[in-house]
Each structure stands twice: as C-alpha cells, then as structure tokens.
C-alpha cells in the first residue's frame, strides 16, 4: 500500500460569562480529509474527499452539593469519490493504477457520494452525598457516521492478510446509553465503581465470509475475506477501581482495577444462538489489574526518589465470541507478572534525570490477546511453531531515560 492522506482538524469555541451558577460554551469543530493512492500494488480504499463538521452547545450548573451538565450537538459528514480503476501489470503480475480508457482496466471502486447527519446530546448529574462519597448518573444519545473502511473498502490489507469489503448502504450509528457510578475518596483508600448499558441502532461490525460448509473463504494466497455488517446491538458492563494508600505507610500504594463488557447482536433470529451469531466480535473479556508500589525519598543530594513496583495482569477466558465463518475463536485465560523501578537523580539545582526500568511478562507466559489481529495472521493450516496465529510478546525489558530541558 502507498497512500498520501492529508487531514486538517479545525475548531472554534466561545465560553460565555458565568451567569446564575451556569457555565455555557458554544462551538464548532470538524475535519477535512483527502486521500490519494500512489504507486502501489494493493488498493483497499479509494481516493476520497471527506468533509466533517459539527456545532454544539454545552452547559454546566453547580450549586451546593449538585453539579449538572449537558449538551446538544449536530453533526454532518459528506464523503465522495470518483470511479477508481486498476489493472494488472503484465510484467510483475501485480495490480497498478489505471483509468477508464484502458481496455484492461477493472472498476474497483464505483463513484460514490453521500451526506450523513445526526443529532446527539447528553445530560448528567453528580451529587456529593458525603464529603468522601459522590454519586453520578448520565444518559446520552450518541451519533457516529460510517468511516471510509466501513463503506468503501474493497481489497486486501497486506498487513493483516485480510480482504475487507465495505457496504455503501450503511446508515449512521445511533445509541442510547445510561450509566451510574459511585466514587469514594478517604484518607486511606479511594475507589470508584460504575455500570453502563448501551443500546445501539445500526451497529457496524465485521464478520468473516464462509462457504456452504461454514469454512472461511480464502483467496489463492490464503487471505480471508471480511464483510462489514450492520445490526441492532447492546453493550453493557462495568468498571471497578480501588486504591489503598494508608497514611501510616507513607508512599505505599496498592492499585486494583477491573472491567467487564458484554456485547450482543439484537437481531431477533439470533436470540439464543450464542457463538453462532448472538455475540458481537472484538469484545474484551474480564480484565483485572493489580499493582503494588512503594515510594522512597532517600536523604541524598543526588538520589531524590525511588519507586519499585510489582504488577499483575489477569485476562479471563473469552468464550463469548463470534464463530460464524471463523470470524473469531475462543481465547484462553492468562496471567502476566511485571516489575518496574523508577528513580529521580538530581544533577543540578532543580534539574533531574528520571530513570525507568520495566521487566514485562517475567514468567515468559505464552498467550494471545483476544483483541489482537495477529491471532489470526498465520493463515496456513500447519504452523512451524505448532500454534495458530502470532502470539503476544514474551519476556521483555524496557529502559527509559527522561531528561527535562
């Protein structure tokens, strides 16, 4: 692939004077894009022009123990491209750019022009129930226009060994999300727990194409083909975070965090089919992270701070996956252990160097992340490593030096 993508982001915001405990702002922002394919051999997306723009109004009211904020936004996206032709180079056998006058040219991307638009908005509130406890709740309607890959792709991505097929009939995504959370902040510990539910109209996702025997469709080089799909969907789950930092143990900190997400395709004919279509792809499993650190401040003129750290990362098995056409496979659970050390060394008045050392995956655990595209990269049946796909990194070391200037 060889593309030249020019992107210009713009934005303007006016913050109005505060009035009656109300802060307001109004603004516009957006993006302009132009993509041009150059002298390449693969052309997964066409040359295109994209114009994005949105206008919004945001307000916040705060009084006593209450804080309420909300906003409304209107977005518009215009996308267009002209007929895009390719042909086969008779010498190399690879594809190359062509035009309509070439009798051997193939029309890979038919001309396209469409404008998407939508209204989104949200309102949320935070209540300080106690000086150490706050409650928050939000409800919002979101909007997202399809991107170029989702509507225009029609070719091989050689970096992923996947042929992507877009769908130019897609409508924008709209969602309605509700979330609720509790935050704690005490001298010896801090924490937060939040839950959410999100119902999405026209949710866009990928699914592998298969033959009549449910075997993945492969080209001559073994590349799989993925087609973008659109459906009703539901995402729900929650996050948990807890930090223990006892005042009696100065510099000690124990951080814990966890997250869990469920994703479902809400087409009526898929209800109860689980891996045969009910589960959405690329949904992370239950994840739990824990770290212990101790900050030391030696009485030294050159060594001001030392922070040793121990980390554990646990990822549960993901058995709720999209198996249709071999889109995904189950992923086993794994646990990783890491250690780190940070030091600040003073070499002049108010001048210091920060040294960081990190050793990751100490036990050299063999594992694959469920969200890794490399999990399906090796497309041949018998892998020399006797494992399917490319695995994540084994034991590795990182050394970093930060010098402020």
C-alpha positions as CSV (number, residue, x, y, z in Angstrom):
1,X,0.0,0.0,0.0
2,X,1.1,3.6,-0.7
3,X,-1.3,6.3,0.2
4,X,-1.0,10.0,0.9
5,X,-3.6,11.2,3.4
6,X,-3.9,14.9,4.3
7,X,-6.0,15.7,7.3
8,X,-7.0,19.2,8.6
9,X,-8.7,19.4,12.0
10,X,-10.4,22.7,13.0
11,X,-12.3,24.0,16.0
12,X,-13.7,27.2,17.5
13,X,-15.2,27.6,21.0
14,X,-16.7,30.5,22.8
15,X,-17.0,30.3,26.6
16,X,-19.8,32.7,27.8
17,X,-19.5,34.6,31.1
18,X,-20.8,32.7,34.1
19,X,-24.4,33.6,35.0
20,X,-26.5,32.3,37.9
21,X,-24.0,29.4,38.6
22,X,-24.3,28.4,34.9
23,X,-21.3,28.0,32.6
24,X,-22.0,27.7,28.9
25,X,-20.0,27.3,25.8
26,X,-20.8,27.0,22.1
27,X,-18.5,25.9,19.3
28,X,-17.9,24.2,16.0
29,X,-15.3,21.7,15.0
30,X,-14.6,19.1,12.4
31,X,-12.2,17.6,9.9
32,X,-11.2,17.8,6.3
33,X,-9.5,14.8,4.6
34,X,-8.1,14.0,1.2
35,X,-6.7,10.5,0.3
36,X,-4.7,9.8,-2.8
37,X,-3.4,6.3,-3.8
38,X,0.1,6.4,-5.2
39,X,2.3,3.8,-7.0
40,X,1.2,0.7,-5.0
41,X,0.2,-2.9,-5.7
42,X,-2.8,-3.1,-3.3
43,X,-5.7,-0.6,-3.1
44,X,-8.0,-1.4,-0.2
45,X,-9.7,2.0,-0.2
46,X,-10.3,4.6,-2.9
47,X,-9.1,8.1,-3.4
48,X,-11.7,10.2,-1.5
49,X,-12.6,13.6,0.0
50,X,-14.3,13.9,3.3
51,X,-15.8,16.9,5.0
52,X,-16.8,16.8,8.7
53,X,-18.5,19.5,10.7
54,X,-20.4,19.8,13.9
55,X,-21.9,22.5,16.1
56,X,-22.6,22.1,19.8
57,X,-23.9,23.8,22.9
58,X,-22.7,22.8,26.3
59,X,-23.8,23.9,29.8
60,X,-22.9,23.2,33.4
61,X,-24.7,24.3,36.6
62,X,-23.2,23.8,40.0
63,X,-24.6,24.7,43.4
64,X,-24.1,23.3,46.9
65,X,-23.8,19.5,46.5
66,X,-25.2,19.3,43.0
67,X,-23.5,19.5,39.6
68,X,-25.5,19.1,36.4
69,X,-24.0,19.3,32.9
70,X,-25.4,18.6,29.5
71,X,-25.2,19.5,25.8
72,X,-26.6,19.0,22.4
73,X,-24.7,18.6,19.1
74,X,-25.5,18.4,15.4
75,X,-23.0,16.7,13.1
76,X,-22.7,16.4,9.3
77,X,-20.3,14.4,7.2
78,X,-20.0,14.5,3.4
79,X,-18.0,11.8,1.6
80,X,-17.4,11.4,-2.1
81,X,-15.0,9.7,-4.6
82,X,-14.9,9.2,-8.4
83,X,-14.6,5.9,-10.3
84,X,-11.3,4.2,-9.4
85,X,-9.7,1.9,-11.9
86,X,-6.9,-0.7,-11.6
87,X,-5.3,-3.1,-14.0
88,X,-2.7,-5.9,-13.8
89,X,0.9,-5.1,-14.7
90,X,1.8,-7.6,-17.4
91,X,5.5,-7.8,-16.2
92,X,5.1,-8.0,-12.4
93,X,1.6,-9.6,-12.2
94,X,0.6,-7.1,-9.5
95,X,-2.2,-4.5,-9.7
96,X,-1.5,-0.9,-10.6
97,X,-3.4,2.3,-11.1
98,X,-5.3,2.7,-14.3
99,X,-8.1,4.7,-15.9
100,X,-11.3,4.3,-17.8
101,X,-9.6,4.5,-21.2
102,X,-7.6,1.3,-20.6
103,X,-9.4,-1.7,-22.1
104,X,-7.9,-4.0,-19.5
105,X,-8.9,-1.8,-16.5
106,X,-11.2,-3.0,-13.8
107,X,-13.5,-0.7,-11.9
108,X,-12.5,-1.5,-8.3
109,X,-14.4,1.4,-6.7
110,X,-17.6,2.8,-8.3
111,X,-18.2,6.5,-7.8
112,X,-19.9,7.4,-4.5
113,X,-21.4,10.5,-2.9
114,X,-23.3,10.7,0.3
115,X,-24.0,13.0,3.2
116,X,-24.6,11.7,6.8
117,X,-26.0,13.8,9.6
118,X,-27.4,13.3,13.1
119,X,-28.2,14.9,16.4
120,X,-26.7,13.8,19.7
121,X,-26.9,15.0,23.3
122,X,-26.5,14.1,26.9
123,X,-27.3,15.2,30.4
124,X,-25.7,14.1,33.6
125,X,-25.6,14.9,37.3
126,X,-23.2,14.5,40.2
127,X,-24.4,14.6,43.8
128,X,-22.0,14.9,46.8
129,X,-23.8,12.6,49.2
130,X,-20.9,12.9,51.7
131,X,-17.7,14.8,51.8
132,X,-16.0,11.5,50.8
133,X,-18.7,10.0,48.6
134,X,-20.2,11.2,45.4
135,X,-22.8,9.7,43.1
136,X,-23.1,10.3,39.3
137,X,-25.6,9.4,36.6
138,X,-25.7,10.1,32.9
139,X,-27.9,9.5,29.9
140,X,-26.9,10.3,26.4
141,X,-27.7,9.8,22.7
142,X,-24.6,9.3,20.5
143,X,-24.1,9.5,16.8
144,X,-21.3,8.1,14.5
145,X,-21.1,8.3,10.8
146,X,-19.6,5.2,9.0
147,X,-15.9,5.6,8.2
148,X,-14.2,5.1,4.8
149,X,-13.2,1.5,5.6
150,X,-16.7,0.5,6.6
151,X,-18.4,2.0,3.4
152,X,-15.6,1.9,0.8
153,X,-13.1,-0.9,1.4
154,X,-12.8,-3.4,-1.4
155,X,-9.4,-5.1,-1.4
156,X,-6.5,-6.7,0.5
157,X,-4.9,-5.2,3.6
158,X,-1.5,-6.9,3.3
159,X,-0.5,-6.0,6.8
160,X,-3.4,-8.1,8.2
161,X,-3.8,-10.7,5.4
162,X,-7.5,-9.8,5.2
163,X,-9.6,-8.7,2.3
164,X,-12.1,-6.1,3.6
165,X,-15.5,-5.5,1.9
166,X,-17.4,-2.3,2.8
167,X,-21.1,-1.5,2.4
168,X,-22.0,1.8,0.9
169,X,-25.7,1.4,2.0
170,X,-24.8,1.8,5.7
171,X,-26.7,4.3,7.8
172,X,-25.2,6.2,10.7
173,X,-24.9,4.6,14.2
174,X,-27.1,6.0,17.0
175,X,-27.0,4.8,20.5
176,X,-28.7,5.5,23.9
177,X,-26.5,4.9,26.9
178,X,-27.3,5.1,30.6
179,X,-24.6,4.9,33.3
180,X,-24.3,5.2,37.0
181,X,-21.3,5.4,39.3
182,X,-20.2,5.8,42.9
183,X,-16.9,7.4,43.8
184,X,-15.1,7.2,47.2
185,X,-12.2,9.3,48.5
186,X,-10.9,8.7,52.0
187,X,-7.5,9.2,53.6
188,X,-6.6,5.5,53.4
189,X,-8.4,4.4,50.3
190,X,-10.0,5.7,47.1
191,X,-12.3,3.9,44.7
192,X,-15.0,4.0,42.1
193,X,-17.5,1.6,40.6
194,X,-19.6,2.3,37.5
195,X,-22.1,0.4,35.4
196,X,-23.5,1.1,31.9
197,X,-26.0,0.0,29.4
198,X,-25.8,1.0,25.7
199,X,-28.4,0.2,23.0
200,X,-27.1,0.9,19.5
201,X,-29.0,1.2,16.3
202,X,-27.2,0.3,13.0
203,X,-24.1,-1.0,14.9
204,X,-21.3,-1.8,12.4
205,X,-19.1,-4.8,12.9
206,X,-17.0,-7.3,10.8
207,X,-17.9,-10.9,10.0
208,X,-15.8,-13.4,8.0
209,X,-17.4,-14.8,4.9
210,X,-17.8,-18.5,4.7
211,X,-18.8,-21.1,2.1
212,X,-21.8,-23.5,2.4
213,X,-19.8,-25.7,4.8
214,X,-19.0,-22.8,7.1
215,X,-15.4,-22.8,6.1
216,X,-13.7,-19.4,5.7
217,X,-13.5,-18.1,2.1
218,X,-9.8,-17.8,1.2
219,X,-8.1,-16.5,-1.9
220,X,-5.2,-18.2,-3.7
221,X,-2.7,-16.8,-1.1
222,X,-4.8,-17.8,1.9
223,X,-6.2,-14.4,2.7
224,X,-9.5,-14.4,4.5
225,X,-12.4,-12.1,3.5
226,X,-14.3,-10.0,6.0
227,X,-17.6,-8.2,5.2
228,X,-18.8,-5.3,7.3
229,X,-22.3,-5.8,8.7
230,X,-24.9,-3.7,10.4
231,X,-27.4,-4.6,13.1
232,X,-29.1,-3.7,16.4
233,X,-26.7,-4.3,19.3
234,X,-26.4,-4.0,23.0
235,X,-23.3,-3.4,25.1
236,X,-23.4,-3.5,28.9
237,X,-20.9,-3.9,31.7
238,X,-19.0,-2.0,34.3
239,X,-15.7,-0.9,35.7
240,X,-14.2,-1.1,39.2
241,X,-11.2,0.7,40.7
242,X,-9.8,0.7,44.2
243,X,-6.6,2.2,45.6
244,X,-5.3,1.5,49.1
245,X,-2.8,4.2,50.4
246,X,-2.7,4.1,54.2
247,X,-1.5,7.2,55.9
248,X,0.5,5.1,58.3
249,X,2.6,3.7,55.4
250,X,3.8,6.8,53.7
251,X,4.5,6.2,50.0
252,X,2.8,2.8,49.8
253,X,0.1,2.3,47.2
254,X,-2.0,-0.7,46.1
255,X,-4.0,-0.1,42.9
256,X,-6.7,-2.5,41.7
257,X,-8.9,-2.2,38.6
258,X,-11.3,-4.4,36.7
259,X,-13.6,-4.1,33.7
260,X,-16.2,-6.3,32.1
261,X,-18.1,-5.8,28.9
262,X,-20.8,-8.0,27.2
263,X,-21.8,-7.4,23.6
264,X,-24.9,-8.8,21.9
265,X,-26.3,-8.8,18.4
266,X,-30.0,-8.0,18.9
267,X,-31.4,-9.4,15.7
268,X,-34.5,-11.4,16.7
269,X,-33.5,-14.5,14.7
270,X,-30.1,-14.7,16.6
271,X,-31.5,-14.7,20.1
272,X,-30.1,-17.7,22.0
273,X,-27.6,-18.7,19.3
274,X,-24.6,-17.5,21.3
275,X,-21.4,-18.1,19.3
276,X,-23.4,-18.8,16.2
277,X,-24.3,-15.1,15.8
278,X,-25.6,-13.6,19.1
279,X,-22.3,-12.5,20.4
280,X,-20.5,-9.4,18.9
281,X,-16.9,-9.7,17.8
282,X,-13.9,-8.0,19.4
283,X,-15.4,-7.8,22.9
284,X,-12.7,-7.9,25.6
285,X,-13.0,-10.5,28.4
286,X,-13.0,-9.8,32.1
287,X,-9.7,-8.0,32.9
288,X,-8.2,-7.4,36.3
289,X,-5.0,-5.4,37.1
290,X,-3.3,-5.0,40.4
291,X,-0.1,-3.2,41.3
292,X,2.0,-2.6,44.4
293,X,4.4,0.3,44.7
294,X,6.4,2.0,47.4
295,X,7.8,5.5,47.1
296,X,11.1,6.1,48.9
297,X,12.7,9.5,49.4
298,X,16.3,8.9,50.4
299,X,18.1,11.7,52.2
300,X,20.6,12.1,49.4
301,X,21.7,15.1,47.4
302,X,21.6,13.2,44.1
303,X,19.0,10.5,44.6
304,X,15.7,12.1,45.4
305,X,13.1,9.4,44.7
306,X,12.9,5.6,44.2
307,X,9.7,3.7,43.4
308,X,9.8,-0.1,43.0
309,X,6.7,-1.6,41.6
310,X,5.1,-5.0,41.1
311,X,2.2,-5.6,38.7
312,X,-0.2,-8.4,37.9
313,X,-2.4,-8.5,34.8
314,X,-5.1,-11.1,34.5
315,X,-7.3,-11.7,31.5
316,X,-10.1,-14.2,31.8
317,X,-11.1,-16.7,29.1
318,X,-13.3,-15.2,26.4
319,X,-15.8,-17.9,25.3
320,X,-18.4,-15.4,24.1
321,X,-17.2,-14.8,20.6
322,X,-18.5,-14.7,17.0
323,X,-17.7,-18.0,15.5
324,X,-19.7,-17.5,12.2
325,X,-17.4,-18.1,9.3
326,X,-14.5,-18.5,11.6
327,X,-14.6,-14.8,12.4
328,X,-13.2,-15.4,15.9
329,X,-12.1,-18.3,18.1
330,X,-12.2,-18.7,21.9
331,X,-9.2,-17.3,23.8
332,X,-7.8,-18.9,27.0
333,X,-7.2,-17.0,30.2
334,X,-3.7,-15.8,31.1
335,X,-1.8,-14.0,33.9
336,X,1.2,-11.8,33.4
337,X,3.6,-10.5,36.1
338,X,5.7,-7.4,35.6
339,X,8.2,-5.5,37.8
340,X,9.4,-1.9,37.5
341,X,11.7,0.6,39.1
342,X,11.7,4.4,38.8
343,X,14.4,6.8,40.1
344,X,14.9,10.5,40.0
345,X,18.6,11.7,40.0
346,X,19.4,15.3,40.7
347,X,22.4,16.7,38.8
348,X,22.0,20.4,39.4
349,X,19.7,22.9,41.2
350,X,16.1,21.9,40.4
351,X,17.4,19.7,37.5
352,X,16.9,16.0,37.5
353,X,17.0,12.9,35.3
354,X,14.3,10.2,35.5
355,X,15.3,6.6,35.0
356,X,12.7,3.9,34.4
357,X,13.3,0.2,34.2
358,X,10.5,-2.3,33.4
359,X,10.5,-6.1,33.0
360,X,7.3,-7.4,31.5
361,X,5.9,-10.9,31.3
362,X,8.5,-12.2,33.8
363,X,7.4,-15.8,33.5
364,X,7.5,-15.7,29.7
365,X,3.9,-16.6,29.5
366,X,2.7,-17.8,26.1
367,X,-0.6,-16.0,25.4
368,X,-2.8,-14.2,22.9
369,X,-4.9,-11.2,23.5
370,X,-8.5,-11.7,22.3
371,X,-8.4,-8.3,20.6
372,X,-5.2,-9.0,18.7
373,X,-5.5,-9.2,14.9
374,X,-2.2,-11.1,14.9
375,X,-4.1,-14.0,16.5
376,X,-5.4,-14.9,13.0
377,X,-2.4,-13.8,11.0
378,X,-0.9,-17.2,10.1
379,X,-3.4,-18.5,7.6
380,X,-1.8,-21.8,6.7
381,X,-3.0,-25.0,8.5
382,X,0.3,-26.3,9.9
383,X,2.3,-23.7,11.7
384,X,6.0,-24.4,12.3
385,X,5.5,-23.3,15.9
386,X,2.6,-25.7,16.2
387,X,0.4,-22.8,17.3
388,X,-2.1,-21.0,15.2
389,X,-1.5,-17.3,14.7
390,X,1.1,-15.0,16.1
391,X,1.3,-14.7,19.9
392,X,1.9,-11.7,22.0
393,X,5.3,-10.6,23.3
394,X,7.2,-12.9,25.7
395,X,9.6,-11.7,28.4
396,X,10.9,-8.3,27.5
397,X,12.8,-5.4,29.1
398,X,12.4,-1.7,28.8
399,X,14.8,1.0,29.9
400,X,13.9,4.7,29.6
401,X,15.7,7.9,30.4
402,X,13.9,11.2,30.6
403,X,16.0,14.4,30.6
404,X,14.0,17.6,31.0
405,X,15.3,20.6,29.2
